[in-house]
Amino acid sequence: MSRKKNTILRHRFSQKNKDVFTKINTSIEFDKFLFNEDIEGSIAHAEMLAQQKIVTIAEKNKIISGLKKILIEIQKEKFIFKPELEDIHMNIENRLQELIGDVAGKLHTARSRNDQVVTDLKLWLRKDIDQIVSELKYLKKTIIRLAEKNIEVIMPGFTHLQTAQPISAGHYFMAYYEMFVRDVERFKETKSRLNKNPLGACAMAGTSFKINRFTTSKRLLFDAPTNNSIDSVSDRDFVIDYLYASSVCAMHLSRIAEEIVLWSSNLINFCKINDDMMSSSSIMPQKKNPDAAELVRAKAALLTSNLSSMLNIMKALPLSYSKDLQEDKRLIIDTSDNIHISIEVITEILKGMKLNKEKLLESASDGYSNATELADWLVKDMNYSFRKAHQITAKIVNYAEENHKKLENLSLKDFKQFDKNITDKIFPKLNIKNVVFSKTSYGGTSPLEVIKAIKKAKKEIE
């Protein structure tokens, strides 16, 4: 197998790289996605160098013209990426030298690949976060519409996957809305924290050239330059923040995906998924499988693994830059691909979801979900302590269960076996719909509260 020579960075060495070294050292296959940001940062750097009279105006113009030609080549897929040149930075610099000659070498004055790659990553992540936030906004709008259509649909609420209390289906969906609100906040906070410019930190010590890092910061829309050159090139907190925000968001998507899988099963039959988001079996022609939701569950595990990998890469790195950090691009691009498709899939499933309202109401009426209301009534009307009310109610539920009756179908005589003070005023309280409508505390499941929550959400999202 032939060995190729990196003509830019091999002057110190007397031997060519072995193929196995090139194979492990090159990152072009997973960092070439940064081409736009690399050129954007390079143009800003060239402009600053000219402003500071480190290069001439003519040299700057020649460099920028060459960079713009390279951008068009890449966009038109006419650019040849060379693994022996290691990464996106050296591939672009090498091509720039081919286009404009030795003046291309002046572009790398007062910078290093170490500060260059962090700048590229931050520029790319800002854009990706904006896209994620936009997609989450659409998902939140989809959830609001679904909640609004199902405000008075009664369903069972669960704890421990056991029937707990009846709730509004609209209230249920708005719970996921709140999760995605927090996800948006996390992504925005990540973007805010990363928006400091590392360009000019160079390899790790800064530079003796009279550069102006505030100029490049303004040109690239950073809030300010980073404060410490060592931290600038060795910091990947912003990557961890991004991977963490994505992992939490993916976890929320996985939770709703899990419920979609459960709800749409023949055993539970709470909802139907549109055929355009289902697949079938290779052997069982009757099957309609929620594969898309299942894959969202799996992708959450991949994103969590990417976060764990990045933390493990960082945990023992001495200052400042080490080549271990090259692996962050793999984790970022994999996370980005998976979080985008996961958001899109869940949005599309929810847009076409149809609730089985009769089944939901029937399930809410089972499992003694109105038992808490009985206990609460004993406290409010009989002035019992809640612990005493809880004990009496538990005995009544046992009796109803043994006699295969619902609480609302017991007679007054049945109730009085357990407490003679119980009156027929209890019966309206045990009606499932009344139970749901009674939960009027702020953030509760009463339709009135759900309507307020939806109005608030609509105002926030706009």
N, C-alpha and C positions, 0 to 999 in steps of 0.2 A: 504494500500500500504506500502511495506517495506521501511525502511530508511537505506541507506548504509552509512558506515563511511569511510571517507578519512583518512587512517591510517598514511599518511605522515604529513598532515597539521592540524590535529584535536587535537593535544596535549593540546592546550590552552583552549579547550572547554569541558564543562561537558555534553553537549547534542549533539545528532546526528543532522545533517542537515535535515530539512524537505524537502520532495520531491520537493515542489514548489521552494525552494531556489536552490536546485541542478539543477532544470530545467532552471532557469534564469541565474544561475551562470556559468554553464558548457559551454565551447566553443569548445569542442573536435570535434563536428560534422562539424564545419566550420574552425577550425585551424589545423586539422590533415594533410592538404595538405602541411604543413611546415615540415613534418617529416624529409625529407632529409637534409634540411637546419639546423634543430635543432641538428641533429646528427653531421653534418659538423662543426657547431659552437662549439659543445661540445668536439669534438676531438681536435680542435685547442686550446680550453681552457685547456684541460687536458695536452696537450703537453707543453703549457706555464707554467702551475703549476709545472710540473716536471722540466722544465728548471730552474725555480726559486727556486727549492728545497722545494716547498710547499707540494708536494706529492712525493713519491719515484718513481723511474723508474718502479719498479715492479707494483706499484699501478696504474701508468699511463697505462701500458701495459694491465693490467687486465680490466681497465675501457674502453679502446679503443676496446679491443677484444669483450667485452660485447656490446658496442654500434654497432659494425659491425654486430654482431649476430641479434640485434634488427632490424637493417636496412634490413637484409635479410628476417626476419620474416614479416615485413611490406610489402616489395616488393612481397612476396609470398602470401600475404593476410592471414597469420597465426597469426597475432598480434591481440589481443583482446583490443579494445579501451574501456575504462571504464569511463562513464560520471561522476561518483562520484569523479574521480581524476581531474576533471575540464578541463584540457587542454592538448595539445600535450607534453608540457614540463614535467608535472608531470606523465603522462602516460609512457613516456620513462624512467624517473627516477625510477618509481616504478618497471618497468620491469627489469631495470638494477640491482636494489637491489635483485630481485628474482634470477637473473642469477649469480651475483658475490658477493652477501652479503653486509655487512656494508661498505665496501670500496666504494660502489656506492655513499654513502653520501658525500664523499670527493670531488666529481665532482662539487658540488654546492658551494665550497669554493670560495670566492671573486667574486661572481656574484649573480644576482637576476633574477627572471623571467622578471623583468622590462627591464633590458638591454638585456636579452636573446631574448625576443620576437622582440625587435626592430632589433637586429642583424639578426634574422631569416627572418624577413620581407624584410630587405634590400638585403640579399642574394637571396631571391626568386624573388624579383622585378628586380634585375639585369638580371637574366636569362629570365624572362618574357619579359622585354623590348627588349632584344636581339632577342627574337622570333618575337615580334611585328615588329621590324625594318626589320627583314628578310622577313616577310610576306608583308610589305609595299614595299620593294624593288621589289618583284615579281609583286605586283599590279602596280607599276610604270613602270616596263618593259612591262606589258600588255597594259597599256595606250599608251606608246610610239609606240608599234606595231600597235595599232588601229589608232593612229594619223598618222603614216607613210603611212598607206593604204588609208587614206582619206584626204591627203593634198589638193588636187584640187577639192574635193567635196564641192560644195557651199551650204550653209544653211543659214537660217535667224538667226541673232543674236537678242537677246531680251533685252529690259529694261522694267520693270514694266509688264513683260509678253506680251508686245506689240512689234511687229516687229520694229526693230531699224535700223540695217545695215546688209548687207550680209557679211558673214565671211566664212573662211575655216573651215570645220569640224575638220581637224587636229588641227587647232588653238584652237577650242573649247575644244578638249580632253586634249590638253597641259595645259589648264587652271587648270584642275583637277590635272594634274601632279604636278604643282606648289604648290597646296594645300598640297599634300601628301609629298612633299619635306619639307615643313615647319613642318608637323607632325613628320617626322623623326627627324628633328632638335630638336623639343620639347622633344621627348622621350630620345634622346641622352643627352640633357641638364639635364633632370631629373635624368638619371643614373649617370651623372657626379656629380651632387649636393649631391646625397644620398650616395656617395661612401666614407663615413667616418665611422669608426668603433665605435659603442657604447659599445661593450663588455668590461666589467671592470668598467663601471659607477655604477654597482650594483643597489641597490634600488633607489638611487638618490644622494648619497653623496660621492661615490667612496668607497675606502676600505683602511684599515690599512695594509693589506697584501702587500708584496713587489712584486706586479705583474708587468708584462711588457706588456703594451697595444700595443706597437709597434710590438711586436712579433706576437700577434694574428692578428693584422692588416695586416702584411706581409703575414702570413699564409692564411688568408681569402681574400687576394687580394684587401684589402681596401687601399685607398691612404694614410690614416693617421687615428689616433684615433680622436674621437670627442673631442671638447675642454672643454666642461662644463658638468659635470655629471648630473646636474638637467635638462638641455636642452636635454641631450642624451636620457633620458627615457620618457620625456614628449613631445618631438618633433614628429609631424606627418606631417610636411610640405612636406616631401618626398612622403607621401601617397597622399596628396592633389595635388602635382605636377603630380603624376602618373594618378590620377583620372581626373585632368584637361586636360592633354595631350590626354588621352583616349576620353574624352568628345568632345574635339575639332575635333579629328580625326573622331569620330562617327558622328559629325555634318556634316563634309565633305562627309562622306559615305552616310549620309541621303540625302544630297542635290543631289548627283548623282543618288541615288535610286529614289528620287522623279522625276527626269527627265526621268529615265528609265520607270517609271510607266506612265508618261504622253506621252512620245514618242511612246511607244508600244501600246497605246490605239487605238481603231478603229477610233476615232475622229481625231487624229493627224497623226498616221501611219508614223512616221519618222523612225522607226526601228522594227526589229523582234528579239525576244529573243528565244534562242534554247529551244526546248521542255523539255530538261533535267533540266531546271531551272524554270519550270512553273507547275501549278496545274490546276485542273478543278473544276467545280461546282457539287454539289451533285444532282442538279435538272436540270441544263441547260447543256446538253451534248456538246454544241458548244463552251463552254467557255474555254479560256486559260488565266489564271490569273497570274499576276506577284507577287505572294505571297511572294517570297523570298525578293524581293526589298522592299515590303511593311513592312516586318518584320524588315529589316534593319532600316527603318524610325522609327519604334517603339522602337527599341533597343537604338537608340540615345537618346530618352527621358529617358530611364532607366539609362543610363550612366550619363546624366546630373543630374538626381535625386540623384545618388550615390555621385557625387561631392558635391551637395548642402547638403546632409545628413552629409558628413564628415565635411564640414565647420560649420554646425550647432552644431555638436558634440564638435568641438574644441572651439567655440567662447566664451564660458564662463567657461572653465576649469582652475582652479587655478593650479599653479605649486605644485607638479611635476606630478606624475602618478596618474590617477584615472581609475577606472574600465570601465568608459565610453569608453575608448580607445579600449577595447576588440572588440567593434563592427566594427572596421576598417577592420577586416578580411573578414567579410561578404561582405562589399562593394568592397574590392579588388578582391575577387575571382569572384563575380558576374560581375564586370567590365571586368576582364580578359576574362572570358568565352564569354561575349557578343562582345568585341572588336575583338577577334580572329575570331569568326564565321562571323561577319559583313564584315571584310576584305576579308575573303575567298569567301563569297557569291558574293560580288561586283566584285571580280577578275574573278570568273567563269562566271558571266553574261556578262562581257565585252569581255571575250575570245570568246564567241559565238555570240556576237551581230552582226547583219547585218543591215547596213543602207539602207534606201529607198532613193537612190540618186535622182531619178526623183522627188519624193515628196518634198525632201529638196530643190531642185533647184526651183521647182514651188512655194513653200512657200516663198523662198528668193526673188522671183520676184514680189510677192504680197506685199501689205502694204507700197508701196513707199519707200522701203529700200534704194533706190539710191538718195533720196532727199538731203541728206547731201552732196553728191558729186556735185549736181547741185549748192548748195550754195557755196561750196568750189571753184567751177569753176568760179563763179561770182566774188569771191574775187581775185583769181589768175589772171584771164584773163581780168576782167573788172576793177580791182583795187577798188572794192567797199569795204566798211567796212563790217565786217561779219554780223552786225546787219541789215544793209540794204539788204544784200544778203539773210539773213534768212527770212525777211519780204516778199521779192519778191518770194522766193521759196515756202513759205507757201501759197501764193495766187495761184501760179501755181498748187500746189498739190490739193487745193480746186477745181480748175477748172477741173483738170483731174479726180478727184473723181466724180464730178457732171456729167461728160460725160462718166464715166465708161471706162476710158482709163488709161494705164500705162504712166509714164513720157516719156519713150523711144518711145512710139507710138504717141506722140503728133507731130504735124507738126511744122515747123519753124514759120509759121504764128501764130500758137497758142502761141508759146513762146513770139513772138514779141508783142502780146497784152499786155504783162506785162512789157517788157523791150525791146525797139527797138534795143539795142546794142547786144542782144543775136545772135550768129551766129550758123551755122550748125556744128561748131567744138564741140558743146555740145554733139552731139549724141553718139560718141564713149565713151565719159565719162560716159554715163548713162547705158552702157552695164553692166549687173550684174557681169559678170566675170571680166571685166576691173576694176570695183569698188573694188573688192576684191584684185586684183593684184596691185592696186595703193597704198595700205596701207603699204608702205615700211619703215615706222618709226620703230626704234628698239622696238621689242616686238609686232609689228603689225601683222595683219592677212594675209598679202601677203604671198603666198606660199614660196617665197624666204626666208622670215623671219621665217616661220614655219620650213622650212628645217634646218635653222641655229639653231633654238631652239631645234629641235630633235637631231641634232648632238651634241650640248652642253649637253643635257640631257643624251645621251648615254655615253659620256665621264665621266660625273659626277657619273653615276650609277655604272660604272665599278671600 
